[in-house]
Amino acid sequence: MVEIPFNRPTLIGKEITYLRDAIRRGQLSGDGYFTSRCNMLITELTGAQKVLLTHSCTAALEMAAILCDLAPGDEVIMPSFTFVSTANAVTLRGATPVFVDIDPDTLNIDPMRVADAITPRTRAIFAVHYAGFPADMDALAKIARAYDCLLVEDAAQALGASYKGRPCGSLGDLAAFSFHETKNVISGEGGALTINRPELNERAEIIREKGTNRSKFFRGQVDKYTWVDIGSSFLPGELIASYLCAQLEMAEMIKIRRLSIFERYMEAFAPLEQAQRVRLPRWSEHSTGNGHMFYLLLRDGADRDAFIAHMRAAGIGTPFHYVPLHSAPAGRRYGRTSGTLSITDRISETLVRLPMFFELGSQAEDVIDRAHAYFDPAGVTAQ
Ligand SMILES: *Cc1c(COP(=O)(O)O)cnc(C)c1O
């Protein structure tokens, strides 16, 4: 029996060496040598104007929500088809997440639905780059500008992906990245906020440092540091940063490896899509993905659940994904919906993810063979 997990966190390069180095350097709290190296590498990878390392994407989203100056009664438009952190960040400010439907092809927020959901209370649009394929950022930026809203990228899955040749992280006013162990580049838990509006830089540093001007103090710009604004502890320690640094150095190689697995899956399942048995990932001509995720869309919920059971019986992990936030208990309590969410409901019921990680290698063939045995027991379309 082949045992293939959905994800396996992997040592890629110099993680252990850098961890030792961080300990030897004697600073374990945040914003030391490795944090600044990570900031430099993330700046290169995203083309963002400013980068602040955080302890998670959740933290970066919470910082973004504070920087949007959200208050009770304010609204933030976002997809319902996302992780809870996108909405929690808004709810924690007392503001209201407004859930809209996704595009049935890209599974990203549909700009037309966003335009329909705008009210005088809309303060921001939170766009998720699902599966590492960028949302339609030009259309969203146009709406954000027209209604004086901030545009925030939930780029948790999108490090190294790009839109019209511009990397994720440089597209919105703010962007949040994740280095959770299920993402492409990891440090167990970890994240970053990127900022493309220089007037937000100083406040972002303060929010991240417990509401103090500590960063300015360390740059010698003030002679003592003190409490100047709201904030929390959003920064990771140097042990996390050192591990992350080793991974960020290999980000391009990680992406290339994952894209080759993605392409192999695309090729292997193409005959099943031609036979209209499954639907494969789709993306716009403007998007370049990063091999974060490979998913299949099955006929209905029963088909999808039977597929997962078939794969599990062979020890292969193929999880489904988001329970739509608009139907979750807290989503109903704290959010509201705009328009119908029938695409979100259907995608959520029919989507399944296949194993995707750096070391998967030839085990991808075992995943493909086992999956084909489900769709086509007679082996007609196998290749
Ligand atoms: C993973 C993920 C998050 C949360 O990231 P953490 O680093 O675990 O906080 C948020 N949004 C999306 C879309 C994600 O995929």
The ligand as an ORCA input file, in Angstrom:
! r2SCAN-3c Opt
* xyz 0 1
  C      -3.112     29.588      4.738
  C      -4.010     30.724      4.509
  C      -4.207     31.735      5.464
  C      -3.641     31.664      6.873
  O      -2.257     31.608      6.925
  P      -1.533     31.438      8.336
  O      -0.092     31.761      8.019
  O      -1.727     30.017      8.770
  O      -2.105     32.412      9.288
  C      -5.010     32.809      5.146
  N      -5.609     32.903      3.951
  C      -5.461     31.948      2.997
  C      -6.143     32.118      1.673
  C      -4.674     30.822      3.252
  O      -4.532     29.878      2.312
*
